[in-house]
Amino acid sequence: MKETGKTMNTKDYTIRLEKPEEHREVENLIRESFWNVYRPGCSEHFVIHVLRDDAAFVKELDFVMEKDGRLIGQNMFMKTIIESDDGREIPVLTMGPIGITPELKRKGYGKALLDYSLEKATEMGFGAVLFEGNIDFYGKSGFDYASKFGIRYHDLPEDADSSFFLCKELIPGYLDGITGVYQTPQSYYVDDADVDAFDKGFPPKEKLKLPGQIFG
């Protein structure tokens, strides 16, 4: 395995920073990866389109994975905060969308991309990453339930299931002695009408209501 700067090369794939001229291709990759997974259709391709223009977007952690001359995966990070119970604002990262092209899911590419991007975030000095995800997958890369760190998800009732809300310390002990509320960056919240208008610029795909979707 050979690593140089912000690029990792193996015999099978390369991980590197996204280029501006790849934005549309990456958005289509995200669309293919998330389509009908969590809801009929998806919004994630529009979300990243919006996030890139947000001041909290970390351009140095905006990665793509390339294999055989085509993009097969991507991950990105945003700066955000924990509003601690003692009145401080604790800087942290949130992550995603992270996606792999559908035909290559569950083959180890997602974990390789995740672990590489977390390593780079650590090298940049960020203290922790919090986001919504599945512990069965992300636990393999060191994430745990955020509740174990004393961090609560904003606007979530105390008796609600928070097992979707995960945390990984990049600096050991970074969250020691901190309890508080995590704030999702506002740019993640997009309007359905804006998503539909944006989606019209991509090849037509059928929206399907499928078992296991979280949103209707």
Buried (B, 14 or more C-beta within 10 A) or exposed (E): EEEEEBBBBEEEBBBBBBEEEBEEBBBBBBBBBBBBBBBBBBBBBBBBBBBBEBEBBBEEBBBBBBBEEEBBBBBBBBBBBBBBEEEEEBBBBBBBBBBBBEEBBEEEBBBBBBBBBBEBBBEEEBBBBBBBBEBEBBBEBBBBBBBEBBBBBEEBEEEEEBEBBBBBBBEEEBBEEBEBBBBBBEBBEBEEEEBEEBBEEBEEEEEEEEEEEEEE
